[in-house]
Amino acid sequence: MGSYIIRRLLQSLIVILGVIIITFLISRVLGDPVALLLPPEATPEQRAFLTKDLGLDRPLYVQLLVYVGKVLKGDFGQSFRHQEPAMKLLMERVPASLYLSLVATFISIIIAIPLGIISAIKRGTIFDQIGMSLALLGQSIPAFWAGIMLILLFAVQLGWFPPSGYGGPKHVILPAVTLALFFSAATARLTRSSVLDVLDMDYVRYARLKGVPEFVVIMRHVLRNAFITILNIVALQLGLLLGGAVITEFIFSWPGIGRLSLDAIYNRDFPVIQATVVVAASFFVCINLLVDIIYSATDPRVSRK
């Protein structure tokens, strides 16, 4: 198991290093930030001075080496737009995004996992058809449309929740539900699939033949063995939510890293773009690594692969 964890840790570090390099190269495709930072009437001398001051006059490979060296020390440089450390700006937004992601994940869990389990146990019945139809509907609804409809209904018409902003518990409900709709649908379908795989196992059939009560079969044999797959789904969902809530954060004026990254792309703020993508990807990789470690500890066969 120790060698497996070390191997997975090295693979994770390689992935993060690859993300750092790719993010740096892609951000340069967005264009020259000097054109946005200076007024149109700026002189060529002013443009040249700012280009040199930002380090953009160096060859690309030199910029890359300097950038990687600084990132390994936790330094993503100064924001071109805000003139503050990019990492500081990012860390100020992480709590809001993490809060939204955790609430959305909780909503998704309490909706999707029972729905997936019931659909699997009642396979082929009306419960299964209704559950999977709801899941398909949830995956088909665009996030921006769902967010706007929720605002119109629950904020404008009923006045139950504020339409936007970051504050008390009421502010997080609508954006969290918007995020949870799609991921609940995906989680329900995957949960149903994993439970069905376990239901078809020989030991489940044997337990039923022995006369073990159905509730005990489901709880002790089915859910216990399907738990790791469900945990993997939920953990990966949390990573995706943290880094992929751009549209939802924009619609609800939520001050998270998704909105920060969108503003940074619009302003060609390379340091903030790079910091946002690298940190979000690192978080996702770390969650994946943690799930793999739990998986290997629970099932020793994984560590021998």
C-alpha positions as CSV (number, residue, x, y, z in Angstrom):
1,M,0.0,0.0,0.0
2,G,2.9,2.4,0.8
3,S,4.3,2.1,-2.7
4,Y,0.9,2.7,-4.2
5,I,0.4,5.9,-2.2
6,I,3.9,7.1,-3.2
7,R,3.2,6.3,-6.9
8,R,-0.1,8.1,-6.8
9,L,1.5,11.1,-5.0
10,L,4.2,11.4,-7.8
11,Q,1.5,11.1,-10.5
12,S,-0.4,13.9,-8.7
13,L,2.6,16.2,-8.6
14,I,3.3,15.6,-12.3
15,V,-0.3,16.5,-13.1
16,I,-0.1,19.7,-11.1
17,L,3.2,20.6,-12.8
18,G,1.6,20.0,-16.2
19,V,-1.3,22.2,-15.2
20,I,1.1,25.0,-14.2
21,I,2.9,24.9,-17.6
22,I,-0.3,24.5,-19.7
23,T,-2.0,27.4,-17.9
24,F,1.0,29.6,-18.4
25,L,1.1,28.9,-22.2
26,I,-2.7,29.2,-22.7
27,S,-3.0,32.5,-20.8
28,R,-0.6,34.0,-23.3
29,V,-3.1,33.3,-26.1
30,L,-5.5,35.8,-24.5
31,G,-3.5,38.7,-25.8
32,D,-1.4,41.6,-24.5
33,P,-2.5,42.9,-21.1
34,V,-0.6,46.1,-21.7
35,A,-3.3,47.1,-24.2
36,L,-5.9,47.0,-21.4
37,L,-3.8,48.5,-18.6
38,L,-2.8,51.6,-20.6
39,P,-5.1,54.2,-22.2
40,P,-5.4,54.2,-26.0
41,E,-3.3,57.5,-26.2
42,A,-0.3,55.9,-24.4
43,T,3.0,56.4,-26.1
44,P,5.2,53.6,-27.4
45,E,7.7,54.4,-24.7
46,Q,5.1,54.0,-22.0
47,R,4.0,50.7,-23.5
48,A,7.6,49.5,-23.7
49,F,8.3,50.5,-20.1
50,L,5.2,48.7,-18.8
51,T,6.0,45.6,-20.9
52,K,9.5,45.5,-19.3
53,D,8.1,46.2,-15.8
54,L,5.8,43.2,-16.1
55,G,8.5,41.0,-17.4
56,L,6.7,40.4,-20.7
57,D,9.7,41.5,-22.8
58,R,11.7,38.4,-22.0
59,P,11.6,35.2,-24.2
60,L,8.7,33.0,-23.5
61,Y,10.8,30.1,-22.1
62,V,12.5,32.5,-19.7
63,Q,9.1,33.8,-18.5
64,L,8.0,30.1,-18.0
65,L,11.1,29.1,-16.0
66,V,10.8,32.2,-13.8
67,Y,7.1,31.6,-13.4
68,V,7.4,27.9,-12.4
69,G,10.2,28.7,-9.9
70,K,8.0,31.4,-8.2
71,V,4.8,29.2,-8.2
72,L,6.7,26.4,-6.5
73,K,7.4,29.0,-3.7
74,G,3.7,29.9,-3.7
75,D,4.2,33.2,-5.5
76,F,2.0,33.8,-8.5
77,G,3.1,37.4,-8.9
78,Q,1.2,40.7,-8.8
79,S,-2.2,41.1,-10.3
80,F,-1.9,43.4,-13.4
81,R,-5.3,44.9,-12.6
82,H,-5.4,45.2,-8.8
83,Q,-1.7,45.6,-8.1
84,E,-2.0,43.1,-5.3
85,P,-0.5,39.6,-4.9
86,A,-2.6,37.2,-7.1
87,M,-2.6,34.6,-4.3
88,K,-3.9,37.1,-1.8
89,L,-6.8,38.0,-4.1
90,L,-7.5,34.3,-4.7
91,M,-7.5,33.4,-1.0
92,E,-10.0,36.1,-0.3
93,R,-12.4,34.4,-2.6
94,V,-11.8,30.8,-1.6
95,P,-14.1,30.8,1.5
96,A,-17.1,32.0,-0.5
97,S,-16.6,29.3,-3.2
98,L,-15.9,26.6,-0.6
99,Y,-19.1,27.6,1.3
100,L,-21.2,27.5,-1.9
101,S,-19.6,24.2,-3.0
102,L,-20.2,22.5,0.4
103,V,-23.8,23.6,0.5
104,A,-24.4,22.5,-3.1
105,T,-22.8,19.1,-2.4
106,F,-24.9,18.6,0.7
107,I,-28.1,19.4,-1.2
108,S,-27.0,17.1,-4.0
109,I,-26.2,14.2,-1.6
110,I,-29.6,14.4,0.2
111,I,-31.4,14.4,-3.1
112,A,-29.3,12.2,-5.4
113,I,-28.1,9.3,-3.3
114,P,-31.5,8.3,-1.9
115,L,-33.0,8.7,-5.4
116,G,-30.2,6.6,-7.0
117,I,-30.5,3.8,-4.3
118,I,-34.3,3.7,-4.6
119,S,-34.2,3.6,-8.4
120,A,-31.7,0.7,-8.3
121,I,-33.6,-1.3,-5.7
122,K,-36.9,-0.7,-7.6
123,R,-35.3,-1.4,-11.0
124,G,-37.9,-1.4,-13.8
125,T,-40.7,-0.1,-11.7
126,I,-42.5,3.3,-11.8
127,F,-40.2,4.6,-9.1
128,D,-37.2,3.8,-11.3
129,Q,-38.7,5.5,-14.3
130,I,-39.7,8.6,-12.4
131,G,-36.3,8.9,-10.7
132,M,-34.3,8.5,-13.9
133,S,-36.6,10.9,-15.7
134,L,-35.9,13.5,-13.1
135,A,-32.2,12.8,-13.3
136,L,-32.3,13.2,-17.1
137,L,-34.3,16.5,-16.8
138,G,-31.8,17.8,-14.3
139,Q,-28.9,17.1,-16.6
140,S,-30.7,18.7,-19.5
141,I,-31.4,22.1,-17.9
142,P,-28.7,24.7,-18.5
143,A,-27.3,26.2,-15.3
144,F,-27.9,29.8,-16.5
145,W,-31.5,29.1,-17.3
146,A,-32.1,27.3,-14.0
147,G,-30.5,30.2,-12.0
148,I,-32.6,32.8,-13.8
149,M,-35.8,30.8,-13.3
150,L,-35.1,30.4,-9.6
151,I,-34.5,34.1,-9.2
152,L,-37.7,35.0,-10.9
153,L,-39.8,32.5,-8.9
154,F,-38.3,32.5,-5.4
155,A,-36.7,36.0,-5.3
156,V,-38.9,38.2,-7.5
157,Q,-42.3,36.6,-7.3
158,L,-42.3,35.0,-3.8
159,G,-39.6,37.1,-2.2
160,W,-38.4,34.2,-0.1
161,F,-34.7,34.6,-0.9
162,P,-32.4,37.5,-2.0
163,P,-31.8,37.5,-5.8
164,S,-28.0,37.9,-5.4
165,G,-25.1,38.8,-3.2
166,Y,-23.1,37.2,-0.4
167,G,-24.4,37.2,3.2
168,G,-26.4,35.0,5.5
169,P,-27.8,31.5,4.9
170,K,-30.6,32.8,2.7
171,H,-28.1,34.1,0.1
172,V,-26.6,30.7,-0.5
173,I,-29.8,28.7,-1.1
174,L,-30.6,29.7,-4.7
175,P,-27.0,29.5,-6.1
176,A,-26.5,26.2,-4.3
177,V,-29.7,24.7,-5.6
178,T,-28.7,25.9,-9.1
179,L,-25.4,24.1,-8.8
180,A,-26.9,21.0,-7.2
181,L,-29.5,20.5,-9.9
182,F,-27.0,19.2,-12.5
183,F,-24.8,17.4,-10.2
184,S,-27.7,15.7,-8.4
185,A,-28.8,14.3,-11.7
186,A,-25.3,13.0,-12.5
187,T,-24.8,11.6,-9.0
188,A,-28.2,9.9,-9.0
189,R,-27.5,8.1,-12.2
190,L,-24.0,7.0,-11.1
191,T,-25.3,5.9,-7.7
192,R,-28.0,3.8,-9.3
193,S,-25.4,2.2,-11.6
194,S,-23.0,1.4,-8.7
195,V,-25.8,-0.1,-6.6
196,L,-27.0,-2.2,-9.5
197,D,-23.5,-3.6,-10.0
198,V,-23.5,-4.7,-6.4
199,L,-27.0,-6.1,-6.5
200,D,-25.9,-8.5,-9.3
201,M,-23.1,-9.9,-7.2
202,D,-23.2,-13.6,-6.1
203,Y,-22.9,-12.8,-2.4
204,V,-26.1,-10.7,-2.5
205,R,-28.0,-13.5,-4.2
206,Y,-26.6,-15.9,-1.6
207,A,-27.7,-13.7,1.3
208,R,-31.2,-13.5,-0.1
209,L,-31.3,-17.3,-0.6
210,K,-30.3,-17.8,3.0
211,G,-33.4,-15.8,4.0
212,V,-31.6,-12.7,5.2
213,P,-34.1,-9.8,5.5
214,E,-34.1,-7.5,2.5
215,F,-33.3,-4.4,4.7
216,V,-30.2,-6.2,6.1
217,V,-29.1,-7.2,2.6
218,I,-29.3,-3.7,1.4
219,M,-27.6,-2.1,4.3
220,R,-25.0,-4.6,5.1
221,H,-24.1,-6.0,1.7
222,V,-25.2,-3.6,-1.0
223,L,-24.7,-0.1,0.4
224,R,-21.5,-1.1,2.3
225,N,-19.8,-2.3,-0.9
226,A,-21.2,0.5,-3.1
227,F,-20.1,3.2,-0.6
228,I,-16.6,3.6,-2.0
229,T,-17.9,4.3,-5.5
230,I,-20.5,6.8,-4.1
231,L,-17.8,8.5,-2.0
232,N,-15.6,8.8,-5.1
233,I,-18.5,10.4,-7.0
234,V,-19.3,12.9,-4.2
235,A,-15.6,13.9,-3.7
236,L,-15.0,14.5,-7.4
237,Q,-18.2,16.5,-7.5
238,L,-16.9,18.7,-4.7
239,G,-13.8,19.4,-6.7
240,L,-15.7,20.2,-9.9
241,L,-18.1,22.5,-8.0
242,L,-15.2,24.5,-6.4
243,G,-13.6,25.2,-9.8
244,G,-16.5,25.1,-12.1
245,A,-19.2,27.5,-10.7
246,V,-18.3,30.4,-13.0
247,I,-21.8,30.9,-14.5
248,T,-23.6,30.4,-11.3
249,E,-21.4,32.9,-9.4
250,F,-21.8,35.4,-12.2
251,I,-25.6,35.2,-12.2
252,F,-25.9,35.5,-8.5
253,S,-23.0,38.0,-8.0
254,W,-21.3,35.5,-5.8
255,P,-17.8,36.7,-4.9
256,G,-16.1,33.3,-5.5
257,I,-13.1,32.2,-7.5
258,G,-15.2,31.5,-10.5
259,R,-16.2,35.1,-10.9
260,L,-12.7,36.2,-10.1
261,S,-11.3,34.0,-12.9
262,L,-13.9,35.4,-15.3
263,D,-13.0,39.0,-14.5
264,A,-9.3,38.0,-14.9
265,I,-9.8,36.5,-18.3
266,Y,-11.7,39.6,-19.5
267,N,-8.9,41.9,-18.2
268,R,-6.1,39.5,-19.4
269,D,-4.8,39.4,-15.8
270,F,-2.3,36.6,-16.3
271,P,-1.2,36.1,-12.6
272,V,-4.8,35.8,-11.4
273,I,-5.8,33.5,-14.2
274,Q,-2.9,31.2,-13.5
275,A,-3.4,31.3,-9.7
276,T,-7.1,30.5,-10.0
277,V,-6.6,27.6,-12.4
278,V,-3.6,26.1,-10.7
279,V,-5.2,26.2,-7.2
280,A,-8.5,24.8,-8.4
281,A,-6.8,22.0,-10.3
282,S,-4.6,21.3,-7.3
283,F,-7.6,21.0,-5.1
284,F,-9.3,18.6,-7.5
285,V,-6.1,16.5,-7.7
286,C,-5.7,16.4,-3.9
287,I,-9.3,15.3,-3.5
288,N,-8.8,12.6,-6.1
289,L,-5.6,11.5,-4.3
290,L,-7.4,11.3,-1.0
291,V,-10.2,9.2,-2.4
292,D,-7.7,6.8,-4.0
293,I,-5.9,6.4,-0.6
294,I,-9.2,5.7,1.1
295,Y,-10.1,3.3,-1.7
296,S,-6.8,1.4,-1.4
297,A,-7.2,1.2,2.4
298,T,-10.7,-0.2,2.1
299,D,-10.0,-2.5,-0.9
300,P,-6.4,-3.9,-0.8
301,R,-6.8,-5.1,-4.4
302,V,-6.5,-1.5,-5.6
303,S,-3.0,-1.0,-4.2
304,R,-1.8,-4.1,-6.1
305,K,-2.8,-2.7,-9.5
